[in-house]
Amino acid sequence: MFRFSTATLSVALCLLLSSSVMGFAPATPMQQMIRSNIAASGSVSTSVSSSPLYSTEADMNETKIQTIEEINNSISVPNSLNEMIQQVSSAIKLAQESNPDAPQNRQIIRILLPRDSKSGQLGQYYETNVLESITDLDSITLVPPDETWQGGIMQLYRAISIPAKLILRDLGGFVGGVPPTIVEDRSIDTSQVDGVGIFQSQVPNNPLKDICCFVQPLQETLDDITTICDQAGKKRLVVLLNPQWRQIDDALDTVSKQGGFMGNFASFLGGKGNSLRQLDSLGFENTYVIEGYVCKGGNVRLMKRFDSDWVVFAENDSETDYIRIGESKSRPSYQDVEEMLNEKGISLKYARDIGLAPKLE
């Protein structure tokens, strides 16, 4: 009977594993004989070197914990609709997986909207409904849902319907090559002019993966949101996409958050305090937020993921990318962003355009 050294058996094992994984030819008589010897001995003992080739079981089970600095550095402004969809889907999945015992299945998402990239003067004249014929996701512009949309909330609704469907399709995946069915329900918008709707993805043969997405919900739709959350249960995902209440607080919002008689009265007048408390009780959290406005004449973007700080970016003068200019634990105000720009030595855009200040590259 042949006898093999420990080193020989180790090398042979590696060869056998690699041939199996890579789909090489069936085992040779020599390989079969080595297998027989391993089976007879029951196990193979090898010495452990100072730099092991394979990770131990403890290493494999250890979860790499990122620092807040690493997470912040991973945040970037999406340059296309396709990239934004991928970022949103990834953030939603990460939030769900962050606590396996209690998945985060109540999420708030705020995104930019797709718009015709051929329009050099966005919002300054009537736009045709070109979004419905878009086939190339990388050929359009991402802009904030601000006052430049002359069609108002209904134009915003038509635009946001595109990423809403793409996000749900990406999250649902393909089952047997079949994508999830996306159903739109406008019955929640009783006036039909408030720009509110519900998109539901129905995954074939896996109803627990069905997702309900409220698009541009109002404070007045919170009762419907509560009802859907009760019906969905804790295992189904419910998303609020671009709610129509603002991130920043006005006077009524500030008072409404204080509670008591004055707080309730401020909420009655339109403050969002009671609405936020109701959402908190339902377990909703901001998962992915990207906002934008103009500061010192240039476009800025504010971004936050559920596990990151607020990260602020400024668009370069060639309008091809965004440059990181600062971070903040809380949502930075307009004045905070202006100070960040000053600290980076970034001048007014018109001064850069006419050569009075260095270009932002």
Protein Blocks (a to p, Z undefined) as FASTA:
>chain_A
ZZddfklmmmmmmmmmmmmmnopacddfklmmmmmmmmmnopacddddfbdfbdcfklmm
pccdddfklmmmmpccdfbfklmmmmmmmmmmmmmmmpmmlccfbdcddddddddfklmb
ghiaccddfklmpcblklcccddddfklmnlmmlmmmmmmmmmmmmmmmmnopgehiacd
ddddfklmmnopnopacdddddehilklpccddehiafklmmmmmmmmmmnommbccdde
hiabdfbdcfklmmmmngpjklmmmmmnopaklmmmmmmmnopacfbdcddddeehiacd
ddddfkbccddddddfkopaccdfbdcfbdcdfklmmmmmmmnopacfklmmnopaccdZ
Z
